[in-house]
């Protein structure tokens, strides 16, 4: 028996190896620049989406790790817009059925929620928003209606887990969001999207 065939046979017998079905093993990190410190001149691939009344930026004074964090600030309690930071992943996708967890650390300063829809939250969106059969199940997940984020607090983790990765995904976008009628300032750092 040649050595290559022997190695494959042993692997299949003892380790139940999977060649090709899932190119992303458990603990694969899908985001880049997770501590916002990859480059001194840029936070790429993080991109801000700012609406009127919001200030989005990078703090070199307040951070959990590395030497910077992202922030969103709003002081207008009547502002009906939202603002966010986002990053898109378009590399090899997790196998259908794998778990996917988005984690971020947040620090808040005087955050007040001025309406029932107000909040600070994180989200994952799969694209296209429907699979080849028109199904939208497991293609969007958010902490918006799960956790209320308010007050002044030091770095706290926030995580959401997609229980079963869907089929037909071309790319994934994650969002760090300050919703409408939310005032104060929130920082984001150590943002990860992990295959489990």
C-alpha positions in Angstrom: 0.0 0.0 0.0 1.5 3.4 -0.9 2.1 5.9 1.9 -0.5 8.5 0.7 -3.3 5.9 0.7 -2.2 4.7 4.1 -2.4 8.2 5.6 -5.8 8.8 4.1 -7.1 5.4 5.4 -5.8 6.1 8.9 -7.3 9.6 8.8 -10.7 8.3 7.7 -10.6 5.4 10.2 -9.6 7.3 13.3 -10.4 11.0 12.8 -13.3 11.0 10.4 -11.6 13.5 8.2 -13.6 15.6 5.8 -11.7 16.5 2.6 -13.3 19.5 0.9 -16.8 19.7 2.5 -15.8 22.3 5.1 -12.7 24.3 4.2 -13.2 26.3 7.4 -12.4 24.4 10.5 -13.8 25.2 13.9 -12.4 28.4 15.4 -11.8 30.0 12.0 -11.9 33.8 12.3 -13.7 35.5 9.4 -13.1 39.2 10.2 -10.0 41.2 9.7 -8.7 44.0 11.8 -10.6 42.8 14.9 -8.8 45.1 17.3 -8.9 48.1 14.9 -5.1 48.4 15.1 -3.9 46.7 11.9 -2.7 49.9 10.2 -1.9 53.2 11.8 -3.6 55.1 9.0 -6.8 53.1 8.4 -9.4 50.9 10.0 -10.1 49.1 6.7 -12.0 46.8 6.1 -14.3 48.5 8.7 -16.5 51.1 7.0 -18.7 53.7 8.6 -22.3 54.4 7.5 -23.1 57.8 9.0 -26.5 59.6 9.0 -27.1 63.2 9.9 -26.6 63.9 13.6 -24.1 61.1 14.3 -20.4 61.2 14.8 -18.5 58.1 13.8 -14.8 57.8 14.4 -11.8 56.0 15.8 -10.6 56.5 19.3 -6.9 56.3 20.2 -7.6 57.1 23.9 -10.3 54.4 24.6 -9.7 50.8 23.6 -9.8 47.3 25.0 -6.8 45.8 23.0 -4.5 47.0 20.3 -4.4 50.8 20.3 -7.7 51.9 18.9 -11.5 51.4 18.9 -14.4 52.4 16.8 -17.1 54.7 18.2 -20.6 56.1 17.4 -22.0 59.1 19.1 -25.3 60.9 19.0 -26.6 63.7 21.3 -29.9 64.4 19.5 -32.7 62.5 21.3 -35.1 63.2 18.4 -32.7 61.7 15.7 -34.8 59.0 14.0 -31.8 57.8 12.0 -29.3 55.0 12.8 -25.6 54.8 12.2 -23.2 51.9 12.0 -19.8 50.4 11.3 -19.8 47.4 9.0 -17.4 44.8 7.6 -18.0 42.3 4.8 -16.5 38.8 4.5 -16.5 37.1 1.0 -13.9 34.4 1.4 -14.6 30.6 1.8 -17.9 30.0 3.6 -18.6 27.8 6.5 -20.3 24.5 5.7 -24.0 24.4 5.9 -25.2 23.7 9.4 -22.1 25.1 11.2 -22.6 27.6 14.1 -21.3 31.2 13.6 -20.8 33.6 16.5 -20.4 37.3 16.3 -18.7 38.8 19.4 -17.9 42.4 20.2 -16.8 44.3 23.3 -18.7 47.5 24.0 -18.0 50.5 26.3 -20.8 53.0 26.9 -20.9 56.6 28.0 -24.3 58.1 29.0 -26.3 55.9 26.7 -30.0 56.6 26.9 -32.8 54.8 24.9 -35.5 57.3 24.1 -38.0 55.0 22.3 -39.0 51.3 22.3 -36.9 50.8 19.1 -33.8 52.5 20.5 -30.8 50.4 21.2 -27.1 49.6 20.6 -26.8 46.3 18.8 -24.7 43.9 16.6 -26.0 42.0 13.6 -25.0 39.4 11.0 -26.6 39.4 7.5 -26.0 36.7 4.8 -26.3 37.7 1.2 -28.2 37.1 -0.9 -31.0 37.5 1.6 -32.8 34.5 0.2 -31.3 31.1 -0.8 -32.0 29.4 -4.2 -35.4 28.2 -2.9 -36.5 31.6 -1.6 -35.9 30.8 2.1 -34.7 33.5 4.4 -34.2 31.3 7.5 -30.9 31.9 9.3 -29.9 34.7 7.0 -30.1 37.5 9.5 -29.4 37.6 13.3 -29.4 40.6 15.6 -29.0 41.4 19.3 -31.4 44.4 18.8 -34.4 42.8 20.5 -32.5 40.4 22.8 -30.3 42.7 24.9 -30.9 46.4 25.9 -27.6 48.4 26.0 -27.7 51.6 28.1 -26.0 53.6 30.8 -22.3 54.1 31.4 -20.3 51.0 31.6 -16.7 49.7 31.1 -15.9 47.1 28.4 -18.6 44.4 28.3 -18.9 41.5 25.8 -21.9 41.1 23.6 -22.4 38.0 21.4 -25.0 36.4 19.1 -24.8 32.9 17.6 -26.3 31.8 14.4 -27.2 28.1 15.2 -27.1 26.8 11.6 -25.2 28.4 8.7 -27.5 28.5 5.7 -26.8 27.3 2.1 -26.1 29.5 -0.9 -24.3 32.3 0.9 -22.0 34.5 -1.2 -20.9 37.0 1.4 -21.6 38.0 5.1 -21.8 41.5 6.5 -21.6 42.3 10.2 -22.8 45.5 11.7 -22.1 47.5 14.9 -25.2 49.8 15.3 -26.5 52.7 17.2 -30.3 52.7 16.5 -32.7 55.6 16.2 -33.4 57.9 19.2 -30.4 56.5 21.1 -28.1 59.1 22.7 -24.7 58.8 24.2 -21.4 57.3 22.9 -20.5 53.7 22.4 -17.1 52.2 21.6 -16.6 48.8 19.8 -13.4 46.7 20.0 -12.2 43.1 19.7 -14.9 42.2 17.1 -14.8 38.6 15.9 -16.9 36.3 13.7 -16.0 32.7 14.5 -17.0 29.4 12.9 -17.9 26.9 15.6 
